[in-house]
Amino acid sequence: MSEAKRIQLNVRIANETNKMLDEIVEYYQQNTKLGRIYKGDVLTDIIEKSYEVMKKQQNANKKF
């Protein structure tokens, strides 16, 4: 995960979405050796991975 300057996002999410995020954070916590994992770290990781997938798809579409 990048360690660039951080900003705070204040967003509202559904309770069910928050429960899913809590489960994902717990999964990361159990399966990484990084120490304490926070929701922001997990969201950053998910966004960065999604962005990479999006860019690959965009590049694949440009070839045609």
Helices and strands as residue ranges (DSSP letters): H 15-31, H 39-62
